[in-house]
Amino acid sequence: MAEENKKQQAGKQPKPKEDLKKKIEELEGKLGKEHDDYIRLMAEFETFRRRSAEDRLALVSSAAADTIEGLLPVLDDCERAIALLEKSSDDAAKEGTRLIYDKLMAYLKTRGLEVIEARGQKFDTDLHEAVTQFPASAPEQKGMVIDVVQTGYKLNGKVLRYAKVVVGA
């Protein structure tokens, strides 16, 4: 009878090795899922961090662009004053105005501002805005910028203000 009880108990008890293998597989599956979730979370966080930094830079850049754009009329006034003073005999006024313009321009260049060279260049709609067309005196002047009405500027390679030009027709 004792042998029968041992056989019954042995039949009822699950095999310990199979039980452990199932538990190990189950735990490995859970661990793999947790690891995958962790990797995804880290990737999302890295993306969030990068986007936040880009947004911050864009905000600072936008503020700088607005400020510099506000100073462009001052540059225009300085250019007009220099042009008017060229006809004058007041050397101190010429020198002072030129000095102010040069200092302001040097500072703005350190911030990424650059003048769009237009006079004598081929008309380019990516850089120039045609105000009017003027009959060209020579065939090689057709499609070329004859005169600049308002200077154009780029800020860090992007057009801040298009150059307003007269084009030869």
NORRA-V949837 format. One record per helix or strand of 3 or more residues. SS is the DSSP state (h for helix, s for strand). FROM is the first residue (numbers start at 1). LEN is the number of residues. If there is no record, write none. Layout:
BEGIN
ss = <SS,SS>
from = <FROM,FROM>
len = <LEN,LEN>
END
This chain:
BEGIN
ss = <h,h,h,s,s,h,s,s,s,s>
from = <2,16,91,113,128,139,144,152,158,163>
len = <11,70,20,4,7,3,7,4,4,6>
END
